[in-house]
Structure formats: C-alpha cells, structure tokens
C-alpha cells in the first residue's frame, strides 16, 4: 500500500482536523461554524474553502438557520464522511504497520 | 455557506506523510474529545475529594452520638461551599462542552439532566419530613446517607442505559450498589462506606475519562 491510496480529500492537514473534530461528536449532532473555526484555528475564508470541498464530496453537510437578525451556520459529518474517515484511518494503520 | 472567503491558503497533502497524518489525527481527536466532554477528569477528581470530605465529615459527627441531633455548623458551611463549587464547575463544564453543538444527542442529554434534577430533589426532599417527624436515630442516620443516592443511582443507570451512555450508566449503577451496601453499615458506618465507595467511583471515572480521551484512533 502507498500514500497515494489515502483519500486525497481527507489527507490534507486542515481537512483531517475538521473531519476528526466533527467525528468526535455523536452521530447526528451538528457544530456551529464559529465553534469549529475556534477549534481549528482558521480564518473564516480558509475554513469555508475546506468545508466546501468536503461538502461537495458529501463528507459533511451544512445548514444555515436564522434566529432573528443572526444567522447560524452548522456543519455535521455525514454517514458517508464517517465511513470515509474510517477507511482512511484503516489505510493509515495498514501503511504504518507496513513501514 | 455564504461567508466571503478572504485569503485562499488552502493547503494540500503533498508533503504530508502517514506518520504526520496519524499524529495529527490522534491530536485532533484527543482535543475534540476533551473539548466536547461535559465531565472533565479534573472535575471527577474534585468530586472524589468532595464526597470524601462530606461523607467523612458526617461519619465523624454521627459516630458515638445517640441520639443524633444535627451536624456541626462548621461542617454544614463546608458542605454548602463544596456543593456550590461542584454545581458551578459542573454547569460551566456542561456549557463549555455544549457550546455550538446541537442535535439529538444534545437534546437527550438536556432531558436526562432534567430527569436527574427531579430525582435528586425528590430523593432528598423526603429527609425534611423525617427530620420534623423526629425519626429514630437509625432511620435519620441511614436515610440521608444511602437511600437518596440509591434512588438517584438507579434512575441514572436506567435512563443512561436507555440513551446508550454506558459510562454514565456504569457510574450511576456503581453509586446505587455502594448505597445499597452502605445500608448494612449501620447509622455511622453507612456514611463511611458511602464516602470511601463514592470517592473510589469518582476516581475510577476520572481515570476512565483520561484513558477514553487519550486513546489512539490509529493505534488500537
């Protein structure tokens, strides 16, 4: 097995942190954009770029709700994203075991 | 998402080797687990000391006093202070863990907290009429020591198992079992058994939380 076989969408430091953070939540729970930004330590613009890539692959879902004048964006790992992270983690194990 | 992107410095995985990825995955997971945890290990260590002081203090005030009247004022003041710290710390930890998090698990947790608050109030409310009815020494000494926590523990275990929170179910079931055993310790011994038993459970919970938060995702 080679590193080329690692999911290129997850095998990027920032996106790996995003996916690992969202995976720590119970299935079905969502995290606000601001809390995720605080935990990952990125600018809003950079975070959005990575979230879009993950959302395009159906690894995460996002929802925007309005609470009066305030709009809140929440993100969650999808079942597909959770499976992808599991596959990625297993691939890492296999790679590290073979090194 | 309609935020306006500022700088476009999205990194790529070009020089990201598997060891680095494994270390980052573990680090991010540990950090997330710690920040989403409503019961940090240090809070459980505090609770271990707290129950030892409260139940140990009562044991010292009860033993050799028949009929038993009331705990000394100093002990009551210390208990109130320790309870207040426990409540403030617990609420702070809950709020910090749940900030920005929503969904079914959060709603279930909030409902569970409501049920447990009712169970706590109901279980301890019975001690007031007992006091006013001049209950006998064994009843008055035993009831506050073990019975309320047996009730609270059983309610906690059943409701936690229903929402598949096995750690909390284990902790609350252990509390109920210790309370049941303490009942056989007699009016004074019940307090001592509760103090030592609950302190051990809290330390066990703290140790389990540390292990749970720090266990590797990549290396089983």
Interface residues (C-beta under 8 A of the other chain):
Chain A: X3 X6 X8 X11 X12 X13 X14 X16 X17 X20 X21 X23 X24 X25 X26 X27 X28 X29 X30 X31 X32 X33 X34 X35 X36 X39 X43 X44 X45 X46 X48 X49 X50 X51 X52 X53 X62 X64 X73 X74 X76 X89 X92 X93 X95 X96 X99
Chain B: X1 X2 X3 X4 X5 X6 X7 X8 X9 X10 X11 X12 X13 X16 X17 X18 X19 X20 X21 X22 X24 X25 X28 X29 X31 X32 X33 X35 X36 X99 X100 X101 X102 X103 X104 X105 X106 X217 X218 X219 X220
